[in-house]
Amino acid sequence: MKALVLFASPRRKNTYLITKGFIKGLEENKIEVVFIDVTKLNISHCISCNFCLKEEKCFIKDDMDKILELIKQCEILVLSSPVYFGTVTSYLKVLIDRCQILYNKRFVLKSEKDINKKGYMIFTAGGKNEKMLGSMELVAKFFMLSCGAKLEKMIYFLNTDEREVGDKEVELAYKIAKEITNNYMFNI
């Protein structure tokens, strides 16, 4: 079984620590994890040219080709991002926009139908306003749906401007991953 983790923070702090704890839980249950630091990728912006409606592929050749293949191969899909202005970072947003091809295949062209992946969203926010949970959930749900995944759980920590993520939060992310993978393997 394979998990794809799309990590989109320019810093290796709170979101990174929680994500690493989550990954440790997956790996201990023999899940192969592919960790992609989205901030290091060369992904061009979607220009809404509709090429993917005709050819079922994107005409832009960049790192997105690799990401699309990894999304296709995984059974567990994880988005990991801090909250920037109520949504994911711009690094992840560019990647999500380029997944228009997946949306088109599934909902316009109807050439792909199955939803068999499990989706998870990990995020941290400096603020403590819980209204941002809805916007993060909406982004994650639409992305996962386009990728053939169902958003199963959001793992998040708020108010990191006043408190750093510590061992307790990392341990919680680890335990959630262990529980997820134990249940997932049992249900197969």
N, C-alpha and C positions, 0 to 999 in steps of 0.2 A: 504494500500500500504506500502511496506517495502523497505528501502534503507540499503544497506550494505556499510559501510565505512571501508576500509582497510588502516589504518594509519601506516606508516612505518618510523617514525623518532625517533631516540634515544633521541632527545631533545624536550622539550615542549616550542618551540619558534615560529619562523616565520610560518612554515608549519602548526603547531598545531593551531595557532591563526586564520589563514585563514580557516582551516578545521572547527574549532568551529563556525565561522561565517556562513559558508555554512550549517552546521548542524542546526543551529538556524533557518535559512530560511526554511529548509525542515520541521522541527518540527512544525513551526508556521502554516504550511499548512497541518497539520495532517498526515504527513508521519512518520511512525514508523522507527526510525533510530537504527541500530545495529552498534555500534562503536567497532572495534577490533583494539587493539594496537598490531600490528604484532611483535613488538620487544619483547613482553612478551610471545610469543608462542614457543612451542617446535615443530619445523618442521624440519624433516630430509631432506637432499638433495636428489633430484631425481638421481637415479643411472642408468637410461636408460636401465632397465632390460626388458622392453616390457611386463611385467606382465599385465599391463592395456589393452594391445591389446587382450589378451586372456580372461581375466576375467571381463573386464570393471570396475575394481576397482584397488586400489593400495594395495600391500601386506604390506606396511609400516603402522603401527598403531601409530598415533601421533595426534597432534592437527589439522592436515590437514583434517581429517574426518569431523570435525565440520565446517571448512571453506567451504568445498565442499557442504555441506548441506545448509549452509547459502547462498552461491552463487545460488544454485538451487531455493531457496525460494524468493529471492529478485527481485524487478522490476527495481530498480535503483542501480547501482554498481559504487562505487567511489574508485579510487586509490588515495592515498595521500602520497607523499614522497618528501623529498628534493632531489636535484640532487647531486649525487656523481659520479664523473668522467663521466659525460655525460649520466647517466642513473639513475634508481631508486636505493635505498639503497640495500645492500646485504640481509637484512631481507625480503624485498619485492621480491627480485629476487628469493630467495629460494622458496617462496610461488608460484610465477609465474611458476617456473620450475615444481613444483609438480602438476600444472594444466595440465600437458601433458595428463592426463586421459580425461579431457574435450575436448582437441583438438582431441584426438583419437576417442572419441565417435562421435564427430561432423563430422570430415573430413576423417577418415580412416574407421571406422566401420559404419558410417552413421546411427547410432541409435538415434541421436538427430539432429534436423534440425532447429527448430524455432529460430529466432533472435528477441526477443521481449523485451529485457531489454534495458534500457538507461544507457550509460556509461559516466563517467566524470573522469577527471584527474586533481588533484590539486598538484601543486608543486612550490617550491621556489628554487632559485639558488643564490649562493653567487656571481657568476660572472655575466657579462652582455653580454656574447657572445650568440647571438640569434641562432646560429647553434645547440645548445643543444635542441632547441624546436623540431627539426626533430627527434632526437633520442628518446626523451620522448614520442612523438606522436606515433612513430613506436612501441615501447614497449606496450603502452596503447592500440593501435589498435589491435595488435595480441592477447593480453590478452583478451580484450573484445570480440573479434570474437570467441575465444575458449569458452568463458563463455556464449555465446548466447546474447551478447550485442553489441550495436553500439556505438562507441565513438562519443558522441554528442558535447562535449565542453572540452577544456582544460582551466583551471583557473590557472594562474601562475604569479609570481612576480620575477623579476630578480634583481641582484645587491644588495642582502641583506648583502653582506660583508660591504657595505658602508652605507646602510640605513636599519633600522629595520622596520618590518611590523608594521604599526600603525592602528589607528581606521579607517582611510580612506580605507585601503586595506581590513580590516575585513568587513566593511560595504559593500564594493563592492561584496565580496564573498556572503554575506548575500542576497543582492539584486539579484544576479544571481540565487541563489537557489530559491528565491521566484518566480522569473520569470519562471524558469524551471518548478517548480511544478504547478504554475498556468496554464501554457501552457499544461503540461502533463495531468492534471486533465480535462482540457477543451477538449482535443483531444480524450479522452477515449470513 
